[in-house]
Amino acid sequence: MIFFLTFLIGVFLAVSSNTRYQIVNGLESVVEGSMIGKRLPIFAMAFTIGIRFANNTYGGMQFVDWARLSGVQ
């Protein structure tokens, strides 16, 4: 059972977490490089905080669903 759980967590991290991380980094780069991000650094900072919070929240919900569907929770 522990190896199955370890495998599932590894797959989740490789597929979901990595994909979400790449999307978040791409969006942050776009906002920080935009005119509004350069003129209002507080906007870029607030965007970063907001999108990372949303990413963590969504990732947690997604992991719980993943665990339920796979039968480990």
GROMACS elastic network, one bead per residue, 0.5 to 0.9 nm:
[ bonds ]
;  ai    aj funct       b0    kb
    1     4     6  0.50979   500
    1     5     6  0.62084   500
    1     6     6  0.85732   500
    1    72     6  0.86270   500
    2     5     6  0.50767   500
    2     6     6  0.60608   500
    2     7     6  0.85210   500
    3     7     6  0.60330   500
    3     8     6  0.85624   500
    4     7     6  0.50509   500
    4     8     6  0.61950   500
    4     9     6  0.86664   500
    4    72     6  0.88466   500
    5     8     6  0.50831   500
    5     9     6  0.61788   500
    5    10     6  0.85395   500
    5    67     6  0.88113   500
    5    72     6  0.69900   500
    6     9     6  0.52134   500
    6    10     6  0.61583   500
    6    11     6  0.86751   500
    7    10     6  0.50872   500
    7    11     6  0.62249   500
    7    12     6  0.86176   500
    8    11     6  0.51278   500
    8    12     6  0.61140   500
    8    13     6  0.85935   500
    8    66     6  0.85484   500
    8    67     6  0.81862   500
    8    70     6  0.80427   500
    9    12     6  0.50200   500
    9    13     6  0.61107   500
    9    14     6  0.85118   500
    9    63     6  0.86248   500
    9    67     6  0.87379   500
   10    13     6  0.51674   500
   10    14     6  0.60499   500
   10    15     6  0.85223   500
   11    14     6  0.50853   500
   11    15     6  0.59782   500
   11    16     6  0.80540   500
   12    15     6  0.53546   500
   12    16     6  0.54262   500
   12    17     6  0.67106   500
   12    18     6  0.87684   500
   12    63     6  0.74469   500
   12    66     6  0.78471   500
   13    16     6  0.57223   500
   13    18     6  0.62808   500
   13    19     6  0.88998   500
   14    17     6  0.62973   500
   14    18     6  0.55868   500
   14    19     6  0.78880   500
   15    18     6  0.58559   500
   15    19     6  0.61348   500
   15    20     6  0.86883   500
   16    19     6  0.52877   500
   16    20     6  0.61347   500
   16    21     6  0.85146   500
   16    59     6  0.77843   500
   16    62     6  0.84423   500
   16    63     6  0.88573   500
   17    20     6  0.52015   500
   17    21     6  0.59884   500
   17    22     6  0.86058   500
   17    59     6  0.70596   500
   18    21     6  0.50395   500
   18    22     6  0.61989   500
   18    23     6  0.86773   500
   19    22     6  0.52562   500
   19    23     6  0.63306   500
   19    24     6  0.87214   500
   20    23     6  0.51249   500
   20    24     6  0.61502   500
   20    25     6  0.86263   500
   20    55     6  0.70538   500
   20    59     6  0.81253   500
   21    24     6  0.51528   500
   21    25     6  0.61676   500
   21    26     6  0.85733   500
   21    55     6  0.81038   500
   22    25     6  0.51764   500
   22    26     6  0.61361   500
   22    27     6  0.86687   500
   23    26     6  0.50974   500
   23    27     6  0.61990   500
   23    28     6  0.85890   500
   24    27     6  0.51884   500
   24    28     6  0.61223   500
   24    29     6  0.86175   500
   24    48     6  0.84734   500
   24    51     6  0.69415   500
   24    52     6  0.71940   500
   24    55     6  0.76598   500
   25    28     6  0.50939   500
   25    29     6  0.61730   500
   25    30     6  0.86849   500
   26    29     6  0.51654   500
   26    30     6  0.63228   500
   26    31     6  0.87805   500
   27    30     6  0.51094   500
   27    31     6  0.62320   500
   27    32     6  0.85494   500
   27    48     6  0.87890   500
   27    51     6  0.86990   500
   28    31     6  0.51916   500
   28    32     6  0.59616   500
   28    33     6  0.83632   500
   28    44     6  0.76717   500
   28    47     6  0.76467   500
   28    48     6  0.63029   500
   28    51     6  0.84463   500
   29    32     6  0.51980   500
   29    33     6  0.59388   500
   29    34     6  0.84343   500
   30    33     6  0.52264   500
   30    34     6  0.60590   500
   30    37     6  0.86836   500
   31    34     6  0.51438   500
   31    35     6  0.82502   500
   31    36     6  0.76552   500
   31    37     6  0.55591   500
   31    38     6  0.85561   500
   31    43     6  0.87214   500
   31    44     6  0.61647   500
   31    47     6  0.78690   500
   31    48     6  0.87781   500
   32    35     6  0.81277   500
   32    36     6  0.80715   500
   32    38     6  0.63832   500
   32    41     6  0.77731   500
   32    43     6  0.88883   500
   32    44     6  0.56750   500
   32    45     6  0.85397   500
   33    36     6  0.83584   500
   33    37     6  0.62683   500
   33    38     6  0.65888   500
   34    37     6  0.51509   500
   34    38     6  0.63012   500
   34    39     6  0.86932   500
   35    38     6  0.51885   500
   35    39     6  0.61392   500
   35    40     6  0.83894   500
   36    39     6  0.50933   500
   36    40     6  0.56820   500
   36    41     6  0.79127   500
   36    43     6  0.75620   500
   36    44     6  0.80421   500
   37    40     6  0.52462   500
   37    41     6  0.53947   500
   37    42     6  0.78637   500
   37    43     6  0.61437   500
   37    44     6  0.50378   500
   37    45     6  0.85512   500
   38    41     6  0.57781   500
   38    43     6  0.89298   500
   38    44     6  0.79462   500
   39    42     6  0.89023   500
   39    43     6  0.87633   500
   40    43     6  0.54053   500
   40    44     6  0.69685   500
   40    45     6  0.89726   500
   41    44     6  0.50910   500
   41    45     6  0.61885   500
   41    46     6  0.85728   500
   42    46     6  0.59960   500
   42    47     6  0.84241   500
   43    46     6  0.50842   500
   43    47     6  0.60297   500
   43    48     6  0.85346   500
   44    47     6  0.50398   500
   44    48     6  0.61510   500
   44    49     6  0.86902   500
   45    48     6  0.50839   500
   45    49     6  0.62762   500
   45    50     6  0.86063   500
   46    49     6  0.51248   500
   46    50     6  0.60586   500
   46    51     6  0.85356   500
   47    50     6  0.50896   500
   47    51     6  0.59869   500
   47    52     6  0.83875   500
   48    51     6  0.53511   500
   48    52     6  0.60195   500
   48    53     6  0.84281   500
   49    52     6  0.53588   500
   49    53     6  0.60884   500
   49    54     6  0.86224   500
   50    53     6  0.51789   500
   50    54     6  0.61636   500
   50    55     6  0.85350   500
   51    54     6  0.50270   500
   51    55     6  0.59777   500
   51    56     6  0.85842   500
   52    56     6  0.61466   500
   52    57     6  0.85462   500
   53    56     6  0.52128   500
   53    57     6  0.61815   500
   53    58     6  0.85726   500
   54    57     6  0.50995   500
   54    58     6  0.59904   500
   54    59     6  0.83265   500
   55    58     6  0.52119   500
   55    59     6  0.58736   500
   55    60     6  0.84874   500
   56    59     6  0.50425   500
   56    60     6  0.60915   500
   56    61     6  0.86603   500
   57    60     6  0.52537   500
   57    61     6  0.63886   500
   57    62     6  0.86093   500
   58    61     6  0.51698   500
   58    62     6  0.60217   500
   58    63     6  0.85519   500
   59    63     6  0.60512   500
   59    64     6  0.86627   500
   60    63     6  0.51044   500
   60    64     6  0.63378   500
   60    65     6  0.87196   500
   61    64     6  0.52232   500
   61    65     6  0.63166   500
   61    66     6  0.85936   500
   62    65     6  0.51299   500
   62    66     6  0.60600   500
   62    67     6  0.86216   500
   63    67     6  0.61004   500
   63    68     6  0.85659   500
   64    67     6  0.50999   500
   64    68     6  0.61909   500
   64    69     6  0.86264   500
   64    73     6  0.79120   500
   65    68     6  0.50844   500
   65    69     6  0.60893   500
   65    70     6  0.85124   500
   66    69     6  0.52357   500
   66    70     6  0.61224   500
   66    71     6  0.85584   500
   66    72     6  0.88759   500
   67    70     6  0.52138   500
   67    71     6  0.61037   500
   67    72     6  0.53679   500
   67    73     6  0.54438   500
   68    71     6  0.51217   500
   68    72     6  0.62578   500
   68    73     6  0.51804   500
   69    72     6  0.79714   500
   69    73     6  0.84137   500
   70    73     6  0.79192   500
